C-alpha cells in the first residue's frame, strides 16, 4: 500500500494541508515583520498591512480575552482575532478531536518533520520508559492547570480589563515577533534541545510539554469523531499501533477515546484490512478527503464568522502603532 501517493488516503491530504498552513504562517510572519519595520522607521518607506492571523500565536492572552467575554460580555477589540482563532481551535477539538495539532499547528508540523528526519537518519525513533513517559505527560497538564488557575480562577474582572487595556497587550504580537527575531542564547539553547529531543522521540514537545494540546485533548473527549475498529475483520497484525505517532494501542481498542489522539489517521492508512479501521461520526465512516474537508471547513468557518461579525481587525490606529511600536522594548521588563 503506497500511502504517500494514494489521494484516497487521509495522510496525503493531511500532509498537504499542514505544510501549506505552515507556509501560510511563514508568509504572515514575514508580512507582519514588514509591518512592524515600517513603524520602527517612524512611518517611513513602504507600508505593509498588518495580518490579523498572527494573533493565533497569542493563546494566553486569548484565554484572558475568553474569560472577559464570558464573564462580562466584553469582546477585546485590540486583538479580536486572537479570541476568534482560540474559539475556532476549541471548536475543532469538540468536533474533530485534536485535529488542530496534526492538521494545522505549525509547531506540530515541524515536530513531525523532525521525528521523521530522525527516523531516517538513525533508522528508528526511541521510546522513553513507560513510567517516565506517564510522568512526563503529566507536565503539559500541570502547565494547563497552572494557566487555568492563574487566569480563570484567580484573575478578577478588574484585572482582566486592566490587562486587556495595558500597553503591553496592545503590542503583545510585536513582542512575540521580537522573541523570534532576537532570541537570547538561553532561548536558542532551549529550542535547540527540544529540536534534538524531537529528532529522537516522536513529538516530544507536543506529547510532554504543550499545554495548548493538553486543553484540546481534554475537549476532544466530547468529540463525536472517533477511530473505530471492526473486531470481526481485524487480523491483529498491529500495524495500526506501530504506526500511531501518539503510541496508542489502537489494535486492542474498539474505539479510540484517548486524549493523545490527534485525528491524524496514520493508523487508518496503515491498516491492511479494508473497512476495518476508520474515523467517522458515531458509526458512519468518513473518507480521507471527507475528514480533510471537515477540518478545513470548521477552521475556515470560524475565521469567516469572526470577519463577518466584525471581530477580526484590531481597533488600534495608525497613530497608536506609530507611538507604541518604537517603545516595544520598554514593555515587559
N, C-alpha and C positions, 0 to 999 in steps of 0.2 A: 504494500500500500504506500503510495507516494503522497504523503500528507502535504508536502510543500507545494506541489504542483496541481493539486486537486481543488478546484474552486468550489466544490460542493462541501468541503470541509471548513469548519469554523476557524480553525487555526490560520488558514490562509487569509481569511477576511480580517481576523484579529491583528495579525502582523501588519497588514496593510494599513489598518485604521490607527493602530498605536504609533507606528513610525511616522505616519502622516500628521498625527496630532503632535508628536514631538517636534517635527519640522515647523508646524504652525506656532508652537510655543517659542521656538527659537526666533522665528520671524517677529513675533510680538515683542520679545525681549530686545531685539535689535531696534525695532521701531521706537520702543519706549526709551531706550538709551539715547537715541537721536532726539527724541522729545525733551528729555532731561538736559541733554547737552545744549540745546537751544536756549534754555533758561539759565544754565550755568554761564553762558556767554552774555547774559544780560539782554536776551531777546535779539541777538544779532545773528545773521546768517539765515540758512534755510530752516523753515518751520516744518515739523512733522507732527501730525495729530497724535494725541495720547490714546493708546488702545486699552479700553476698559478691561479686556480679558486678563491683563497682568494681575488684576486683583484676586484672581484664583489662587495666587501664592500668598494670600493673607488669611489663612484659616483661623488663627487665634483671634484676630480682630473680627472676623466674620462670626465667631462664636459669641463675642461680646455684642455684636450687632443683632444676632438672633435673640439673645435674652432681652435686649432693649425693645425689640419689635414685639416679642411675645408678652412682656410684662407691661409695656406702656403704649404699644402701637406706634412707636417711633421707628421709622424706616430710615436708617442712616443715609443721608444724601451725599456724603463725602465720598464713600466707597460703596455705592449701592450694588455694583456688580459682584463684590466680594460675597455679600449675603445671597444674591441670586445664584451664584455658582455653588456656594456651600449648600443651599437648599436643593439645588439640582443634583448634586452628588449624593445627598442624603436620600433623595427620591430614587436615584438609581439603585442604591443599596436595598431599599424597600421593595423595588420592583424587579431588579435584575442581579441581585446578590452583590458581591464586591466587584462588579464589572468595571467600575472606575479604575480599580487597581491594575487590572490586567489588560484593559482595552484602551484606557485614556491616559492614566497617570504617567507623566514624563519620567519620574523617578523609577517607577515600576518598569518602564520600557528599558531604561539604562541598566537597571539591575538584571533584567532578563538577558540583555545583551552581554553583560559581564559574566554571568554564570555559564552561559553557552560558550563564550570565549574560553573560560577556564576549563570547561569540559573538553573542548577541542585541543587545548594546549596540554593539559595534564592527563587527558584520557578519561577523566571521571570528575564528579563532584563528590565532596566528602560529606559525612554526616556527623553532627555533634551527638555525643552520648544522650540517650533518651532522657535521663534525669536532668541533665544540664539544658537540654532543649526545652523541657517544660518550664524550668526556672527562668530561662532567658525569654521565653514567650510571655511570661508574666510582666516583663519590663514595659512592653507597649501599653498594657492595660493599666499599669501603675502610673505611667505618664498621662494616659487618658483620664484616670481618676483625679490626678493632680490638677489638670486644667479644668476639669468639670467642677471640682470643689472650689477652686480659686475663682472661677468666673460665674458658674451657675448657682453656687450656694453662698459664697462669701461676699460677692461683689454687689453692693446695694445699687438701687436705681440711680441715685445721685452720682455715684462713682462711674456708672455706665455712661451717663450723659457727659460727665467730665472727660472721660477717656475719648469718647467719640467726637468731642469738640476741641480736643487738645491739638496743638500744632504737630506733635509727633505723629498722631494718627493721620493727619492730613497729608503727610509726606511719608507714611509708612512704606508705600510702594517704592519711593525713591531710596529709602534706607535699605530696602530689600535689594534693589539694584546695586547699591554701593557695596553690599555684602559680597556679591558675586564678582564685581569688577575690582574690588580692592581687598581681597581676602588676606587675613592675617596669617602668619606662619602656623599658628595653632589650628585655625580653620582648615588650612591646606593639609596639615598632618592628619586631622580627624577624618576629613573626606577621603584622603588617600588610604587611610587604614580601613575605612568602610568599603572602599572600592576593592581593596585587596581581599578582604574577607568575603566580598560578594563574588569574587572570582573562584574562591574555594568552596563556599557554601551557597546553595541556591537562595536567592532573595534574602540575604542576611538582614539588611535594613528593614525590609517590609515584614519579615517574619518576626523579628525580635524588638524593633525599636520604634516603629511608626505608629503614633497614637491616632492619626487620621484613619489608617487602615483598621485599627482596633475598633474605633467607633463604627465604621462601615460594616465591620464583621458582626458586631452586636445587632445592628439594624437588619442585617441580611437574614437573621433567623426568621424574620417575618415575611421574607420574600416568597411568593408563590412559585418562583422558578427554582427547580432543584434538579440535580443529576440523579437519574433513577436507573437502576439495574434490573433487567429481566432475569430472574434466577433460572427460569426454565431453559433459556438458551445460552446462559453463561458457561463457558468452558473452564473457568477458573484458572486461566493462564497467567493472570496477574499483570498483564501488560498495562492496564489502566493505573494500577497502584504504582508501578515502576515509573510511569511517565509523569505522574502528578507532581508539579513543582512544589506544591504545599505539603507533600508527603502524607496525603490522606490515604487510608487503606480502602480504596474505592471497591475493590473486588469482594469485600465482605460486607458491604452495605447495600441495603435495598434502596435507600435514598440518602444522598449526601447532604447533611444539615450542618456541617462544620463551619465555624466562623472563619476558618482558614481558607475555605473555598472561594476563589475569586471569579468563578464562572469562566475560566479561560478555555475550557472544553478540550484541553490537551488529552485528558483521559478518554473522552468520547472519540476523538480522532485516532487514537491508538488502539481502540478495541477492534479485534479482528472478526468478531461475530456480528453480522448485520442486525440492526434493530435491537441490540442487547443493552447498549448504554446510550442514553440520550438526555438532553435537558429539555424541559418543557413546562408549560403552565399546568399545574396539577399533573394530570396523566396524559396530556396532549403534547407530543414531542414537537420541537421546532427544528427546522433545518439550519445548517450553518449560516446561510445568508439571512435567515429569519431572525436569529439572535443578534446578528450584526445590525440588522435594521432596527430592532427594538432598542439596542444600546444607543445607537446614533440618534434615533428618534426621541428618546427620553432626554438626552443631553441637549439636542437642538431645540426641543420643545421648551425646556427650562430657560434657555438663553433667549429664545424668541418671546416668551411670556414676560421676561424681565424687560426686554426692549419695548414691547408694546404697552407695558404698564408704566413706563417712564422711570423704571428703576435700573438704569444701566449707565448713563453718562454721569460723571461727577458734577457736583454743584460748584466746585472750585472754579474761579475765573482766571483769565489770563493774568490779571493783576495779582491774584493770590499766589500763583506759581512763580511769578516774577519776584515776589517778595520772599517766599518760603524756600524755594529750591536752593538758592545760594547760601541759605542758612542751615541746610540739612545737617552739616557736620556738627552743629552745636546741639542738636537734639539727641537724646538717648545716651548721654554720657554723664 
